[in-house]
């Protein structure tokens, strides 16, 4: 800009706002779910959409949050694969009182959330549970099998794989 243009712009006030609007081709804000699935997997996309918030509310779509959900699913996978070199490691070991408490707290919260269609808070409690069970070094089938069932409506592909590794064929 010429010197005069710069002076005029210097005194100008620009209003910046954020609008939450639906995706639309005409607004050039469409995200192809196939691209997300190819990069992160269908379970990541599914859980991310649930994590965004209540179903009835409009929400801003931001792909930056997808990496957080993807990291959670990797941590969930690692909970079942704590062996050397990432080998599957779920045992019939005695379960600790703390691990059982974490499991039952998670079950109760997820049941309540499903009845109220509050899927976003279910995803949060799964994240808390995985963090707690990881800290407790839980590898007991008595806890990890019910957890795989519980997470199956949210991440069906990973849950099915874990269920199969737990020795189930149905």
N, C-alpha and C positions, 0 to 999 in steps of 0.2 A: 504494500500500500504506500501511497505517497505520504509525505509528511502531514498533509492536511487530513487525510483519512485516518491516520494513526491518532491524531489529536481528537478527532470526533469520536473514535471508538473508545478512547481513554475514558471519556465521561459517560459512556453508555452503560446502562444496567441491563444485564441479561438474567432472565429468570430461568432457572433450571429446575425441572420437576421430573418426577418419576411416575409413570402411569402403569398400572397393572391392567393388561388387556389380554384378550384371548389371542392365541396364535392364529395367524392369517397370512395367506400367500400375499395378499395386497399390502400387508404391513412388513413384509420381508422378515418375519420373526418365527418362521417355522423351523422346528428341529425334527429331523427325520429319525424316528425311533429305531429304524434298521441300523443306522450308523452307530447309535448308542449301544445297541445289542451286539453289533460286530466288535466294538471296542471293549465293552465292559461285561457283556452278557445280559441275558434277559432278566435274570433274578435281580441284578443291580438296578436295572431300569424300573422293574416292578416295585422294589422296595423304596427306591428314591421317590417315585410318584406317591407312594403311601406316606412317606416321611415328610412331604411338603406341608401337610396340614390337613385340616378337616376337608372332606370331600366337597362340601357345598360352598366353600369359599374360593374365590378367584385368587390365584397365587402367581407370583412372578416365577418364570422358568429360568433357572440359572444352572448351567451344566457344571459349574464349579462344585456344587454339592454332591454330584454323582461320585466323585473320587472318594469322598468320605464314606459313602455307603459301600463302595467297592472295597475299600480298606477294611470295613467291618466284616464283609463276607469272607475276605481272606483271613481275618483273625478267627472267624468262626471255623473255617476249614482247618486252620492250624490247631485249634482246640482239640480236634479229633485226630490230628496228625502230629502229635508232639514227640514222636519217636525220632531217633537219629535219621538224618537225611530226609526228614518229612514223612517218614513211614507212618502208616495208620497205627494209632496207639490208643485203643480203648480196652480197658481191662475189666475183669469181674471183681476188682478190688473193693474193699469196704468203702462206702461213701462217707464223707465227713458230714457232721451236723450242719456246718456252714454251707456246704454245697447243696444239701437237701433244702435248706432254708431259701437259698437263692432260687432253686428250681421252683419251689412251691409259691414263692412270692411272684415269680415270673408267670406261672400258670394262672394265678388268680388275676393278675393285672391284664393279661392278654384276653382272658375270658370276658372280663368287664369291658375291655376296649372293643372287642368284636361285637358284643351286644349293643354298644353305643356308637358303632362305626367310627371309632377313634383310632384308626390304624396308625396314625403318626406317633401316638404315644406308645403303641405296641412296639414299633420299631425302636423307639428309645429304650424301652425296658429290655429288649433283646440285646442292645448294645451294652447296657449296664450288666446284664447277666453274663454275657461273654467275658467282659472285663473282670468281673468277680470270679467266675469259674477259672479263668486263666490265672489270676492271682492266687487262687486256692490250689492250683496245679491239679485240677479235677480231671481224671481220666476214667472215671467209673461209668460203665454202661448203664448203671441204675439211674444216672442223671442225664447222660448224653443221649440215650435212646428217646426218652420223653421230650428232650429239647428238640431233637430232629423232627418229631411229630408236630410239636408246637409251632415250629417255624415254617412248616411245609406250606401253609396257605400264602405265606409271604415270599418265600424263596423256594418254590417247588422243585426246581432242577437240582440245586445243591442238596436239598433235603432228601430227595430220592437217591442221589448218589451216596450220601452218608448212610441212609437206611439200608441200602444194599451192602455197603461195607460192614455194617453192623451184623450182617448175616441173614438178612430177610430177603425173600425173593418175591414178595407181594406188596 
